[in-house]
Amino acid sequence: MPKMTIPLHGEVDQTVPLSVREVLARRIDPQVMGNVVAGRLDGRPVDLSTPLASDAVLEPVMGDEPLGLEILRHSTAHLLAHAVKRLHPQAQITIGPVIEDGFYYDFLVEPPFSAEDLPGIERVMREIVAEDWPIERRVMTRDEAIRFFSERGEAYKAEIIREIPEGEVISLYRQGEFQDLCRGPHVPSTGRLRDFKLTQVAGAYWRGDSRNVMLTRVYGTAWASPEALAQYLERIEEAEKRDHRRLAKLMDLFHFQEEAPGMVFWHETGWLLYRIIEDYVRGKLAAAGYREVHTPLMLDRTLWERSGHADKFGTQMFSVVVENREYAIKPMNCPAHVQIFNQGIRSYRELPLRLAEFGVCHRNEPSGTLHGLLRARAFVQDDAHIFCTPDQVEPEAVAFIRLLFDVYRDFGFTDIEIKLSTRPAQRVGDDELWDRAEQALSQALQHQNLSFAIQPGEGAFYGPKIEFSLRDTLGRVWQCGTLQLDYVLPERLGASFVNAHGDKERVVMLHRAILGSLERFIGILLEHHAGALPLWLAPVQVALLTITDQQDGYARQVARVLEQAGLRVCLDLRNEKIGLKIRERSIQRVPYLVVIGPKEAAAGRLAVRRQNGTNLGEISLENFVADLTRERNRRGLDVVED
């Protein structure tokens, strides 16, 4: 009989064949066992019902660990599909994967579901949980599985099975009257799926292709305990309050409309915020030795084919035909920057050459994926490319990393996750080249004493890359910055320099971005600060609110002094109650509200309060200007004491 080695729990000799659950139950406390959802057999996740046939290392998978949560969520996606089929037998099921913090399932159902349908679906899901059906796996041949689903009218499942490579095991999971195609593993029974919530409904094209039928996508979340579910729902509620689209309406920043899907209409205040950020980054780049350029919005498609972007982006590229010549609207700026580098003969003495551009890019993202500023079709990248020699790669990477962290600190982001993606299986260049490239990026991070994770095989085919992700106040992670080493694009587009020996040598190209898309970064920034931006970023920094029109003259004098100090001022002289004025400017997230009544005008002082309601009392204009100037110059580096 096989011997199971259970780490931390000793060995179990089997005299009769046992399942994973039976072996684990012999060594694990019954209360702890109640949280075990699956097993790891020599590192491979398996169902608890899996029979053990040979010696192996067996470990429990707990419901609250990452793999356990993934299994819980996948099983809950099946639970959702089970409930939908019970409610709507004619609905067709398609795919139901796990996503971050939850899952979704796509259905072909008429009429499509709406948010009002979710409570009814949830009710049936809880009925199935109470029935506690065992979840059982069985294996079929390809023909059997196709016939099984075809006979039940599940055309999408039959299509998926036809595309499964020959030799792969085809398995189905059954719970009560419901069966679904799945690799597994799953929890042992539906009774284990207690802590879930359906969250929203959306449309999604089959296979993500707009030429295919529109399906109904139902999203949900699932957790290992009611406490974890409650905490998540609280975070979601807070995230909804911070949604940048909601804040944009309150603050009058921007809007979207159907005539230009995925493209921003910036209002005056929003565009001011945009320019503040752009000008700040422009100043940082100039100080770091970058040269700003500007390149055409459209380029002949043949250039995109030579660069490889036509293959990479495919149908995501917008194109236009003029005089029988096809142009593509640029999805990124790289090939255009190479064209600037290629003007004339470059010497090693000119390197490194750092070319920066706030380049307008367009990508034809599927309409169902558009999400305000966070996923748009038109956006601007704070893009730059560093053309350098192989020996300059590491020092340039170090300089970029320092610049990136300086910028993030100023915006109030201090929790940064870093990942180094290394060589993929399919790549160009020999191992010696990749060794040098990966070592240069790794040493640049180590030089700054930064901890980072390795993502084996996740680099591009042309070079390794570093990804920088911001963690916001809600704990969400946003990948923004990148540093990517590229030996291939210079080769494809003929970018070279004359080295110290007078020989022609291929240049090395570093692709780098700090914010990524300015639009997306502004969305992240608004949600991170809940719209209450640091003083230096706020489009309007001070609102002057008069009580009666008799204070208008003094208010105008104060406005002039503040503006001469470089502060952005809103002068509110409307004949409205002061309470209304305060509420409106607080909603607009103006950092400082200055109330000017008869007493303040007579004394030549100001009654100051912060946007969060903190009353600072009366203060002289001179001291107010000095305090705001100090706070503005600190940017995001210090927290202002209340």
Summary of the structure (lengths in Angstrom):
residues: 642
radius of gyration: 29.8
end to end distance: 70.1
largest distance: 96.5
contacts: 2023
relative contact order: 0.07
helix: 39%
strand: 29%
